[in-house]
């Protein structure tokens, strides 16, 4: 009978590995560390400012929402000036391209004037309706409405039936078109109102200097579009 003998090579304890010594840092390593700290201290203000700017240009951030809200309210206030002049015969709120304006004392009295707040409300409504026109439908919403409309199959026009049947068939065929046409007419009304009040309140063609005409025309366009752009930016954050 053979007996198995233990393997001596396995039974012997393994020598413990000696701990590795960490290399000592030389003078160049300390200089590199010092240079990194100096660069970090110098770039700290730039990094801080870049993070602040990112809050105002990145969609979804509080700063981005603030920019949209400020743009909407400033644009609404600029449009309010024209409505305030044309509909309520008030003095111009802003002095640009005007011979006279309400002045700083008049600004202090505006919050207590009911007609001013009515003008501001009309202006806000105009800006929102125009912004909806510029933005249009969301692609997902348009796709959903299109897919939903395809489930209704229109039969052929009835022949030999009473007029009521033909009339109801026409209503079925034109279902939803009345609301669509009405929405377009409402949007057109607000655009005409905004353009009329803007250019009647501040007519660029009353000047003779071409630079003044061009400047007043550009200001009118900017005052009309500022509210819509701000509302669209603010709407994208919701």
Helices and strands as residue ranges (DSSP letters): H 8-11, H 27-57, H 62-88, H 103-110, H 114-135, H 139-149, H 163-173, H 177-201, G 204-206, H 210-236
